[in-house]
Amino acid sequence: MPYDQATVELVRQALIITLKIAAPMLAAGIIVGLVISILQSVTSIQDQTLATVPKIVVMVVVAVVLAAWIAQRLIEYAATLFNLGGPIPPLR
């Protein structure tokens, strides 16, 4: 089955942008999870909410802090998609 090269490239770009957007939030969640796991093993406290709630809070904070950056990446990708069909006619 032949694939259109432009379509494959658009999907590749979409996946890369998705990874770039998700990476900071996932990294923050992993770091917080690792720190909490170390604290839990040192103190012998094995409560699941102690591990889950801080990770969620940190990931939401990172998403809020990076919201402008995330929006800019999505706007650039959308502009690329809209410009594929040729020049956009001016509004009347």
Gaussian input, Z-matrix of N, CA and C with variables (Angstrom, degrees):
# hf/3-21g

backbone

0 1
 N
 C     1     B1
 C     2     B2     1     A1
 N     3     B3     2     A2     1     D1
 C     4     B4     3     A3     2     D2
 C     5     B5     4     A4     3     D3
 N     6     B6     5     A5     4     D4
 C     7     B7     6     A6     5     D5
 C     8     B8     7     A7     6     D6
 N     9     B9     8     A8     7     D7
 C    10    B10     9     A9     8     D8
 C    11    B11    10    A10     9     D9
 N    12    B12    11    A11    10    D10
 C    13    B13    12    A12    11    D11
 C    14    B14    13    A13    12    D12
 N    15    B15    14    A14    13    D13
 C    16    B16    15    A15    14    D14
 C    17    B17    16    A16    15    D15
 N    18    B18    17    A17    16    D16
 C    19    B19    18    A18    17    D17
 C    20    B20    19    A19    18    D18
 N    21    B21    20    A20    19    D19
 C    22    B22    21    A21    20    D20
 C    23    B23    22    A22    21    D21
 N    24    B24    23    A23    22    D22
 C    25    B25    24    A24    23    D23
 C    26    B26    25    A25    24    D24
 N    27    B27    26    A26    25    D25
 C    28    B28    27    A27    26    D26
 C    29    B29    28    A28    27    D27
 N    30    B30    29    A29    28    D28
 C    31    B31    30    A30    29    D29
 C    32    B32    31    A31    30    D30
 N    33    B33    32    A32    31    D31
 C    34    B34    33    A33    32    D32
 C    35    B35    34    A34    33    D33
 N    36    B36    35    A35    34    D34
 C    37    B37    36    A36    35    D35
 C    38    B38    37    A37    36    D36
 N    39    B39    38    A38    37    D37
 C    40    B40    39    A39    38    D38
 C    41    B41    40    A40    39    D39
 N    42    B42    41    A41    40    D40
 C    43    B43    42    A42    41    D41
 C    44    B44    43    A43    42    D42
 N    45    B45    44    A44    43    D43
 C    46    B46    45    A45    44    D44
 C    47    B47    46    A46    45    D45
 N    48    B48    47    A47    46    D46
 C    49    B49    48    A48    47    D47
 C    50    B50    49    A49    48    D48
 N    51    B51    50    A50    49    D49
 C    52    B52    51    A51    50    D50
 C    53    B53    52    A52    51    D51
 N    54    B54    53    A53    52    D52
 C    55    B55    54    A54    53    D53
 C    56    B56    55    A55    54    D54
 N    57    B57    56    A56    55    D55
 C    58    B58    57    A57    56    D56
 C    59    B59    58    A58    57    D57
 N    60    B60    59    A59    58    D58
 C    61    B61    60    A60    59    D59
 C    62    B62    61    A61    60    D60
 N    63    B63    62    A62    61    D61
 C    64    B64    63    A63    62    D62
 C    65    B65    64    A64    63    D63
 N    66    B66    65    A65    64    D64
 C    67    B67    66    A66    65    D65
 C    68    B68    67    A67    66    D66
 N    69    B69    68    A68    67    D67
 C    70    B70    69    A69    68    D68
 C    71    B71    70    A70    69    D69
 N    72    B72    71    A71    70    D70
 C    73    B73    72    A72    71    D71
 C    74    B74    73    A73    72    D72
 N    75    B75    74    A74    73    D73
 C    76    B76    75    A75    74    D74
 C    77    B77    76    A76    75    D75
 N    78    B78    77    A77    76    D76
 C    79    B79    78    A78    77    D77
 C    80    B80    79    A79    78    D78
 N    81    B81    80    A80    79    D79
 C    82    B82    81    A81    80    D80
 C    83    B83    82    A82    81    D81
 N    84    B84    83    A83    82    D82
 C    85    B85    84    A84    83    D83
 C    86    B86    85    A85    84    D84
 N    87    B87    86    A86    85    D85
 C    88    B88    87    A87    86    D86
 C    89    B89    88    A88    87    D87
 N    90    B90    89    A89    88    D88
 C    91    B91    90    A90    89    D89
 C    92    B92    91    A91    90    D90
 N    93    B93    92    A92    91    D91
 C    94    B94    93    A93    92    D92
 C    95    B95    94    A94    93    D93
 N    96    B96    95    A95    94    D94
 C    97    B97    96    A96    95    D95
 C    98    B98    97    A97    96    D96
 N    99    B99    98    A98    97    D97
 C   100   B100    99    A99    98    D98
 C   101   B101   100   A100    99    D99
 N   102   B102   101   A101   100   D100
 C   103   B103   102   A102   101   D101
 C   104   B104   103   A103   102   D102
 N   105   B105   104   A104   103   D103
 C   106   B106   105   A105   104   D104
 C   107   B107   106   A106   105   D105
 N   108   B108   107   A107   106   D106
 C   109   B109   108   A108   107   D107
 C   110   B110   109   A109   108   D108
 N   111   B111   110   A110   109   D109
 C   112   B112   111   A111   110   D110
 C   113   B113   112   A112   111   D111
 N   114   B114   113   A113   112   D112
 C   115   B115   114   A114   113   D113
 C   116   B116   115   A115   114   D114
 N   117   B117   116   A116   115   D115
 C   118   B118   117   A117   116   D116
 C   119   B119   118   A118   117   D117
 N   120   B120   119   A119   118   D118
 C   121   B121   120   A120   119   D119
 C   122   B122   121   A121   120   D120
 N   123   B123   122   A122   121   D121
 C   124   B124   123   A123   122   D122
 C   125   B125   124   A124   123   D123
 N   126   B126   125   A125   124   D124
 C   127   B127   126   A126   125   D125
 C   128   B128   127   A127   126   D126
 N   129   B129   128   A128   127   D127
 C   130   B130   129   A129   128   D128
 C   131   B131   130   A130   129   D129
 N   132   B132   131   A131   130   D130
 C   133   B133   132   A132   131   D131
 C   134   B134   133   A133   132   D132
 N   135   B135   134   A134   133   D133
 C   136   B136   135   A135   134   D134
 C   137   B137   136   A136   135   D135
 N   138   B138   137   A137   136   D136
 C   139   B139   138   A138   137   D137
 C   140   B140   139   A139   138   D138
 N   141   B141   140   A140   139   D139
 C   142   B142   141   A141   140   D140
 C   143   B143   142   A142   141   D141
 N   144   B144   143   A143   142   D142
 C   145   B145   144   A144   143   D143
 C   146   B146   145   A145   144   D144
 N   147   B147   146   A146   145   D145
 C   148   B148   147   A147   146   D146
 C   149   B149   148   A148   147   D147
 N   150   B150   149   A149   148   D148
 C   151   B151   150   A150   149   D149
 C   152   B152   151   A151   150   D150
 N   153   B153   152   A152   151   D151
 C   154   B154   153   A153   152   D152
 C   155   B155   154   A154   153   D153
 N   156   B156   155   A155   154   D154
 C   157   B157   156   A156   155   D155
 C   158   B158   157   A157   156   D156
 N   159   B159   158   A158   157   D157
 C   160   B160   159   A159   158   D158
 C   161   B161   160   A160   159   D159
 N   162   B162   161   A161   160   D160
 C   163   B163   162   A162   161   D161
 C   164   B164   163   A163   162   D162
 N   165   B165   164   A164   163   D163
 C   166   B166   165   A165   164   D164
 C   167   B167   166   A166   165   D165
 N   168   B168   167   A167   166   D166
 C   169   B169   168   A168   167   D167
 C   170   B170   169   A169   168   D168
 N   171   B171   170   A170   169   D169
 C   172   B172   171   A171   170   D170
 C   173   B173   172   A172   171   D171
 N   174   B174   173   A173   172   D172
 C   175   B175   174   A174   173   D173
 C   176   B176   175   A175   174   D174
 N   177   B177   176   A176   175   D175
 C   178   B178   177   A177   176   D176
 C   179   B179   178   A178   177   D177
 N   180   B180   179   A179   178   D178
 C   181   B181   180   A180   179   D179
 C   182   B182   181   A181   180   D180
 N   183   B183   182   A182   181   D181
 C   184   B184   183   A183   182   D182
 C   185   B185   184   A184   183   D183
 N   186   B186   185   A185   184   D184
 C   187   B187   186   A186   185   D185
 C   188   B188   187   A187   186   D186
 N   189   B189   188   A188   187   D187
 C   190   B190   189   A189   188   D188
 C   191   B191   190   A190   189   D189
 N   192   B192   191   A191   190   D190
 C   193   B193   192   A192   191   D191
 C   194   B194   193   A193   192   D192
 N   195   B195   194   A194   193   D193
 C   196   B196   195   A195   194   D194
 C   197   B197   196   A196   195   D195
 N   198   B198   197   A197   196   D196
 C   199   B199   198   A198   197   D197
 C   200   B200   199   A199   198   D198
 N   201   B201   200   A200   199   D199
 C   202   B202   201   A201   200   D200
 C   203   B203   202   A202   201   D201
 N   204   B204   203   A203   202   D202
 C   205   B205   204   A204   203   D203
 C   206   B206   205   A205   204   D204
 N   207   B207   206   A206   205   D205
 C   208   B208   207   A207   206   D206
 C   209   B209   208   A208   207   D207
 N   210   B210   209   A209   208   D208
 C   211   B211   210   A210   209   D209
 C   212   B212   211   A211   210   D210
 N   213   B213   212   A212   211   D211
 C   214   B214   213   A213   212   D212
 C   215   B215   214   A214   213   D213
 N   216   B216   215   A215   214   D214
 C   217   B217   216   A216   215   D215
 C   218   B218   217   A217   216   D216
 N   219   B219   218   A218   217   D217
 C   220   B220   219   A219   218   D218
 C   221   B221   220   A220   219   D219
 N   222   B222   221   A221   220   D220
 C   223   B223   222   A222   221   D221
 C   224   B224   223   A223   222   D222
 N   225   B225   224   A224   223   D223
 C   226   B226   225   A225   224   D224
 C   227   B227   226   A226   225   D225
 N   228   B228   227   A227   226   D226
 C   229   B229   228   A228   227   D227
 C   230   B230   229   A229   228   D228
 N   231   B231   230   A230   229   D229
 C   232   B232   231   A231   230   D230
 C   233   B233   232   A232   231   D231
 N   234   B234   233   A233   232   D232
 C   235   B235   234   A234   233   D233
 C   236   B236   235   A235   234   D234
 N   237   B237   236   A236   235   D235
 C   238   B238   237   A237   236   D236
 C   239   B239   238   A238   237   D237
 N   240   B240   239   A239   238   D238
 C   241   B241   240   A240   239   D239
 C   242   B242   241   A241   240   D240
 N   243   B243   242   A242   241   D241
 C   244   B244   243   A243   242   D242
 C   245   B245   244   A244   243   D243
 N   246   B246   245   A245   244   D244
 C   247   B247   246   A246   245   D245
 C   248   B248   247   A247   246   D246
 N   249   B249   248   A248   247   D247
 C   250   B250   249   A249   248   D248
 C   251   B251   250   A250   249   D249
 N   252   B252   251   A251   250   D250
 C   253   B253   252   A252   251   D251
 C   254   B254   253   A253   252   D252
 N   255   B255   254   A254   253   D253
 C   256   B256   255   A255   254   D254
 C   257   B257   256   A256   255   D255
 N   258   B258   257   A257   256   D256
 C   259   B259   258   A258   257   D257
 C   260   B260   259   A259   258   D258
 N   261   B261   260   A260   259   D259
 C   262   B262   261   A261   260   D260
 C   263   B263   262   A262   261   D261
 N   264   B264   263   A263   262   D262
 C   265   B265   264   A264   263   D263
 C   266   B266   265   A265   264   D264
 N   267   B267   266   A266   265   D265
 C   268   B268   267   A267   266   D266
 C   269   B269   268   A268   267   D267
 N   270   B270   269   A269   268   D268
 C   271   B271   270   A270   269   D269
 C   272   B272   271   A271   270   D270
 N   273   B273   272   A272   271   D271
 C   274   B274   273   A273   272   D272
 C   275   B275   274   A274   273   D273

   B1=1.4452
   B2=1.5263
   B3=1.3193
   B4=1.4603
   B5=1.5360
   B6=1.3220
   B7=1.4539
   B8=1.5186
   B9=1.3000
   B10=1.4535
   B11=1.5270
   B12=1.3166
   B13=1.4616
   B14=1.5267
   B15=1.3142
   B16=1.4693
   B17=1.5216
   B18=1.3167
   B19=1.4659
   B20=1.5154
   B21=1.3146
   B22=1.4645
   B23=1.5277
   B24=1.3208
   B25=1.4645
   B26=1.5331
   B27=1.3301
   B28=1.4638
   B29=1.5190
   B30=1.3183
   B31=1.4666
   B32=1.5173
   B33=1.3275
   B34=1.4702
   B35=1.5202
   B36=1.3378
   B37=1.4623
   B38=1.5272
   B39=1.3297
   B40=1.4638
   B41=1.5202
   B42=1.3244
   B43=1.4644
   B44=1.5263
   B45=1.3098
   B46=1.4693
   B47=1.5225
   B48=1.3386
   B49=1.4660
   B50=1.5231
   B51=1.3245
   B52=1.4651
   B53=1.5212
   B54=1.3185
   B55=1.4661
   B56=1.5215
   B57=1.3233
   B58=1.4687
   B59=1.5306
   B60=1.3291
   B61=1.4626
   B62=1.5230
   B63=1.3275
   B64=1.4600
   B65=1.5248
   B66=1.3158
   B67=1.4697
   B68=1.5327
   B69=1.3382
   B70=1.4726
   B71=1.5323
   B72=1.3222
   B73=1.4699
   B74=1.5186
   B75=1.3201
   B76=1.4632
   B77=1.5149
   B78=1.3278
   B79=1.4667
   B80=1.5316
   B81=1.3287
   B82=1.4639
   B83=1.5247
   B84=1.3402
   B85=1.4598
   B86=1.5183
   B87=1.3374
   B88=1.4679
   B89=1.5174
   B90=1.3232
   B91=1.4741
   B92=1.5233
   B93=1.3291
   B94=1.4685
   B95=1.5243
   B96=1.3199
   B97=1.4618
   B98=1.5156
   B99=1.3212
   B100=1.4634
   B101=1.5261
   B102=1.3356
   B103=1.4737
   B104=1.5256
   B105=1.3117
   B106=1.4666
   B107=1.5259
   B108=1.3224
   B109=1.4674
   B110=1.5249
   B111=1.3156
   B112=1.4727
   B113=1.5215
   B114=1.3460
   B115=1.4657
   B116=1.5295
   B117=1.3338
   B118=1.4596
   B119=1.5286
   B120=1.3047
   B121=1.4589
   B122=1.5300
   B123=1.3245
   B124=1.4669
   B125=1.5247
   B126=1.3275
   B127=1.4629
   B128=1.5285
   B129=1.3171
   B130=1.4750
   B131=1.5273
   B132=1.3199
   B133=1.4687
   B134=1.5258
   B135=1.3116
   B136=1.4605
   B137=1.5273
   B138=1.2973
   B139=1.4623
   B140=1.5260
   B141=1.3346
   B142=1.4544
   B143=1.5276
   B144=1.3200
   B145=1.4673
   B146=1.5175
   B147=1.3164
   B148=1.4558
   B149=1.5209
   B150=1.3149
   B151=1.4572
   B152=1.5256
   B153=1.3035
   B154=1.4571
   B155=1.5266
   B156=1.3001
   B157=1.4653
   B158=1.5354
   B159=1.3343
   B160=1.4759
   B161=1.5292
   B162=1.3336
   B163=1.4657
   B164=1.5251
   B165=1.3225
   B166=1.4621
   B167=1.5262
   B168=1.3277
   B169=1.4649
   B170=1.5260
   B171=1.3289
   B172=1.4684
   B173=1.5234
   B174=1.3173
   B175=1.4597
   B176=1.5293
   B177=1.3242
   B178=1.4652
   B179=1.5237
   B180=1.3305
   B181=1.4687
   B182=1.5268
   B183=1.3254
   B184=1.4642
   B185=1.5262
   B186=1.3223
   B187=1.4685
   B188=1.5275
   B189=1.3256
   B190=1.4696
   B191=1.5284
   B192=1.3255
   B193=1.4596
   B194=1.5320
   B195=1.3095
   B196=1.4649
   B197=1.5256
   B198=1.3128
   B199=1.4695
   B200=1.5236
   B201=1.3143
   B202=1.4699
   B203=1.5245
   B204=1.3166
   B205=1.4648
   B206=1.5269
   B207=1.3254
   B208=1.4706
   B209=1.5287
   B210=1.3178
   B211=1.4655
   B212=1.5215
   B213=1.3263
   B214=1.4631
   B215=1.5252
   B216=1.3393
   B217=1.4794
   B218=1.5242
   B219=1.3161
   B220=1.4593
   B221=1.5284
   B222=1.3095
   B223=1.4618
   B224=1.5255
   B225=1.3354
   B226=1.4646
   B227=1.5249
   B228=1.3141
   B229=1.4619
   B230=1.5315
   B231=1.3219
   B232=1.4626
   B233=1.5241
   B234=1.3230
   B235=1.4608
   B236=1.5204
   B237=1.3219
   B238=1.4637
   B239=1.5228
   B240=1.3247
   B241=1.4569
   B242=1.5264
   B243=1.3137
   B244=1.4613
   B245=1.5275
   B246=1.3221
   B247=1.4636
   B248=1.5260
   B249=1.3088
   B250=1.4622
   B251=1.5251
   B252=1.3112
   B253=1.4395
   B254=1.5245
   B255=1.2864
   B256=1.4567
   B257=1.5113
   B258=1.2987
   B259=1.4771
   B260=1.5206
   B261=1.3034
   B262=1.4556
   B263=1.5322
   B264=1.3203
   B265=1.4714
   B266=1.5227
   B267=1.3339
   B268=1.4647
   B269=1.5255
   B270=1.3229
   B271=1.4644
   B272=1.5170
   B273=1.3224
   B274=1.4747
   B275=1.4872
   A1=108.45
   A2=117.99
   A3=120.49
   A4=111.27
   A5=114.81
   A6=120.71
   A7=108.83
   A8=114.95
   A9=120.09
   A10=107.77
   A11=117.21
   A12=122.06
   A13=111.79
   A14=117.67
   A15=120.77
   A16=110.85
   A17=116.78
   A18=120.59
   A19=110.88
   A20=116.41
   A21=120.58
   A22=110.05
   A23=116.90
   A24=121.03
   A25=111.20
   A26=117.81
   A27=120.88
   A28=111.45
   A29=116.76
   A30=120.04
   A31=109.98
   A32=117.08
   A33=120.62
   A34=110.17
   A35=117.23
   A36=120.64
   A37=111.53
   A38=116.88
   A39=120.48
   A40=110.82
   A41=117.11
   A42=120.36
   A43=111.70
   A44=117.21
   A45=120.21
   A46=110.88
   A47=117.11
   A48=120.07
   A49=110.35
   A50=116.72
   A51=120.44
   A52=110.85
   A53=116.80
   A54=120.04
   A55=111.87
   A56=117.01
   A57=120.23
   A58=111.18
   A59=116.49
   A60=120.19
   A61=111.04
   A62=116.97
   A63=120.73
   A64=113.28
   A65=117.99
   A66=121.45
   A67=114.25
   A68=120.50
   A69=118.54
   A70=112.84
   A71=116.93
   A72=119.57
   A73=111.05
   A74=116.16
   A75=119.50
   A76=111.53
   A77=117.21
   A78=120.69
   A79=110.83
   A80=116.58
   A81=119.89
   A82=110.59
   A83=117.08
   A84=120.53
   A85=112.28
   A86=116.83
   A87=120.45
   A88=111.13
   A89=116.52
   A90=119.78
   A91=110.93
   A92=116.98
   A93=120.33
   A94=110.19
   A95=117.49
   A96=120.85
   A97=112.33
   A98=116.23
   A99=120.32
   A100=111.52
   A101=116.54
   A102=120.41
   A103=110.29
   A104=117.29
   A105=120.60
   A106=110.63
   A107=117.25
   A108=119.84
   A109=111.31
   A110=116.10
   A111=119.87
   A112=110.02
   A113=116.99
   A114=120.19
   A115=111.56
   A116=117.30
   A117=120.55
   A118=111.08
   A119=117.26
   A120=118.36
   A121=111.21
   A122=117.37
   A123=120.40
   A124=110.81
   A125=116.77
   A126=120.56
   A127=113.40
   A128=117.87
   A129=123.59
   A130=112.41
   A131=117.24
   A132=121.85
   A133=106.77
   A134=117.25
   A135=120.76
   A136=110.83
   A137=116.56
   A138=121.63
   A139=108.69
   A140=118.32
   A141=122.14
   A142=112.38
   A143=117.49
   A144=119.22
   A145=110.95
   A146=117.10
   A147=120.71
   A148=110.50
   A149=117.32
   A150=120.56
   A151=112.14
   A152=118.24
   A153=121.39
   A154=113.41
   A155=117.53
   A156=121.10
   A157=112.30
   A158=119.95
   A159=117.99
   A160=113.09
   A161=117.35
   A162=119.54
   A163=110.84
   A164=116.44
   A165=120.10
   A166=110.48
   A167=116.30
   A168=120.47
   A169=110.52
   A170=117.23
   A171=120.47
   A172=111.17
   A173=117.36
   A174=119.89
   A175=111.21
   A176=117.59
   A177=120.58
   A178=110.15
   A179=117.41
   A180=120.86
   A181=110.10
   A182=117.59
   A183=120.88
   A184=110.26
   A185=117.66
   A186=121.05
   A187=110.91
   A188=117.39
   A189=120.95
   A190=110.32
   A191=116.81
   A192=120.59
   A193=110.86
   A194=116.70
   A195=121.03
   A196=113.64
   A197=118.42
   A198=121.17
   A199=112.46
   A200=117.71
   A201=120.09
   A202=110.70
   A203=116.64
   A204=121.26
   A205=110.79
   A206=116.05
   A207=121.00
   A208=109.74
   A209=117.29
   A210=120.97
   A211=110.83
   A212=117.36
   A213=120.63
   A214=111.15
   A215=117.15
   A216=120.20
   A217=110.66
   A218=117.42
   A219=120.97
   A220=111.72
   A221=117.64
   A222=121.61
   A223=110.51
   A224=116.53
   A225=120.04
   A226=110.94
   A227=117.15
   A228=120.34
   A229=110.75
   A230=116.94
   A231=120.44
   A232=110.53
   A233=117.53
   A234=120.67
   A235=110.61
   A236=116.56
   A237=120.67
   A238=110.33
   A239=116.89
   A240=120.35
   A241=111.79
   A242=117.18
   A243=120.76
   A244=111.94
   A245=117.22
   A246=120.64
   A247=112.98
   A248=118.82
   A249=121.15
   A250=112.47
   A251=117.67
   A252=121.79
   A253=113.03
   A254=117.88
   A255=121.13
   A256=110.25
   A257=116.25
   A258=118.76
   A259=111.58
   A260=114.57
   A261=121.00
   A262=108.23
   A263=117.43
   A264=118.84
   A265=110.27
   A266=116.46
   A267=118.78
   A268=111.17
   A269=114.71
   A270=120.72
   A271=109.26
   A272=116.51
   A273=120.46
   A274=110.50
   D1=117.07
   D2=-179.27
   D3=-75.01
   D4=141.22
   D5=178.49
   D6=-112.86
   D7=143.62
   D8=175.03
   D9=-73.77
   D10=125.78
   D11=-176.57
   D12=-60.97
   D13=-36.13
   D14=179.57
   D15=-65.22
   D16=-38.67
   D17=178.83
   D18=-66.08
   D19=-43.33
   D20=178.24
   D21=-61.53
   D22=-40.30
   D23=179.52
   D24=-66.13
   D25=-39.75
   D26=177.88
   D27=-64.05
   D28=-41.59
   D29=178.43
   D30=-66.02
   D31=-40.55
   D32=178.50
   D33=-61.69
   D34=-45.28
   D35=178.61
   D36=-62.64
   D37=-40.28
   D38=179.11
   D39=-62.42
   D40=-42.09
   D41=179.04
   D42=-66.61
   D43=-39.84
   D44=178.66
   D45=-65.31
   D46=-42.56
   D47=178.13
   D48=-63.67
   D49=-40.12
   D50=177.92
   D51=-60.78
   D52=-43.59
   D53=178.16
   D54=-65.14
   D55=-40.66
   D56=179.07
   D57=-64.04
   D58=-38.04
   D59=-179.35
   D60=-72.43
   D61=-40.06
   D62=-175.73
   D63=-80.14
   D64=-25.98
   D65=-173.63
   D66=-56.79
   D67=-47.71
   D68=-179.19
   D69=-62.18
   D70=-39.28
   D71=-180.00
   D72=-68.47
   D73=-42.40
   D74=178.77
   D75=-66.17
   D76=-40.17
   D77=178.61
   D78=-62.90
   D79=-42.00
   D80=177.85
   D81=-62.47
   D82=-42.36
   D83=178.39
   D84=-63.50
   D85=-39.21
   D86=179.09
   D87=-67.00
   D88=-43.63
   D89=-179.45
   D90=-63.82
   D91=-46.25
   D92=179.19
   D93=-64.04
   D94=-41.00
   D95=177.86
   D96=-61.92
   D97=-40.47
   D98=178.39
   D99=-65.05
   D100=-44.67
   D101=179.13
   D102=-62.64
   D103=-43.89
   D104=-179.42
   D105=-67.02
   D106=-38.53
   D107=178.01
   D108=-62.62
   D109=-40.41
   D110=177.07
   D111=-63.84
   D112=-45.69
   D113=178.58
   D114=-62.15
   D115=-39.21
   D116=179.32
   D117=-66.69
   D118=-39.12
   D119=-179.52
   D120=-72.08
   D121=-31.85
   D122=177.89
   D123=-71.20
   D124=-41.17
   D125=-176.03
   D126=-93.88
   D127=-5.60
   D128=-179.01
   D129=61.66
   D130=27.54
   D131=174.75
   D132=-95.68
   D133=121.98
   D134=-176.68
   D135=-119.94
   D136=58.94
   D137=179.15
   D138=-98.68
   D139=127.97
   D140=-177.62
   D141=-67.52
   D142=-35.84
   D143=-179.39
   D144=-67.88
   D145=-27.93
   D146=177.77
   D147=-64.09
   D148=-29.39
   D149=179.19
   D150=-89.93
   D151=-34.56
   D152=-171.79
   D153=-81.57
   D154=-47.61
   D155=-174.10
   D156=-61.65
   D157=-47.64
   D158=178.75
   D159=-62.07
   D160=-35.43
   D161=178.37
   D162=-63.71
   D163=-43.66
   D164=179.33
   D165=-63.36
   D166=-44.74
   D167=-178.87
   D168=-61.70
   D169=-46.02
   D170=-179.01
   D171=-65.10
   D172=-39.87
   D173=-179.67
   D174=-67.02
   D175=-36.83
   D176=176.93
   D177=-67.99
   D178=-40.97
   D179=178.57
   D180=-62.31
   D181=-44.14
   D182=178.34
   D183=-62.21
   D184=-40.97
   D185=178.65
   D186=-62.90
   D187=-40.83
   D188=179.78
   D189=-67.94
   D190=-42.82
   D191=-179.94
   D192=-63.65
   D193=-39.08
   D194=-177.17
   D195=-93.85
   D196=11.20
   D197=-175.86
   D198=-58.58
   D199=-41.82
   D200=-179.78
   D201=-65.44
   D202=-41.70
   D203=178.63
   D204=-64.45
   D205=-43.15
   D206=178.95
   D207=-62.84
   D208=-45.03
   D209=179.58
   D210=-61.62
   D211=-40.05
   D212=179.55
   D213=-62.76
   D214=-43.15
   D215=178.32
   D216=-62.02
   D217=-42.38
   D218=-179.48
   D219=-68.40
   D220=-37.38
   D221=177.48
   D222=-64.93
   D223=-42.47
   D224=178.30
   D225=-62.24
   D226=-42.36
   D227=179.90
   D228=-66.99
   D229=-41.95
   D230=178.52
   D231=-63.56
   D232=-40.32
   D233=177.97
   D234=-62.52
   D235=-39.44
   D236=176.49
   D237=-61.59
   D238=-44.12
   D239=179.50
   D240=-63.02
   D241=-44.03
   D242=-177.81
   D243=-68.93
   D244=-29.27
   D245=-178.28
   D246=-83.45
   D247=-5.11
   D248=-179.20
   D249=-67.18
   D250=-29.97
   D251=-177.26
   D252=-79.60
   D253=1.15
   D254=-177.75
   D255=112.90
   D256=-172.91
   D257=-178.39
   D258=-66.07
   D259=143.43
   D260=179.17
   D261=-85.29
   D262=125.87
   D263=-179.43
   D264=-67.39
   D265=147.49
   D266=179.48
   D267=-67.69
   D268=153.33
   D269=177.59
   D270=-73.96
   D271=147.43
   D272=-179.48
   D273=-105.93

